[in-house]
Amino acid sequence: MGINKVELIQKAMQCKTAEELMALAKAEGFAITKEEAEAYLAELTDIELDSEQLKKVAGGDDAYDDCKNLDALLL
């Protein structure tokens, strides 16, 4: 069974510190440095949704396609 990238991204987005993200990565079989974790968390704070994306998140319209795009952006 492969890794569910959407679930992994959702878990990563819940991390508040680099240490939490590093622990999640380790639990999932990945190794990331503290600098990589901090850079990832900094990128998350810079993500802004336009009104169309916000509607899709709220209503689920074509949400799967947006998740694939977010996946590519974040990984």
Secondary structure, DSSP 8 states (H G I E B T S, - for coil): ----HHHHHHHHHH--SHHHHHHHHHHTT----HHHHHHHHHHHHH----HHHHHHHHH-TTHHHHHHHHHHHH-
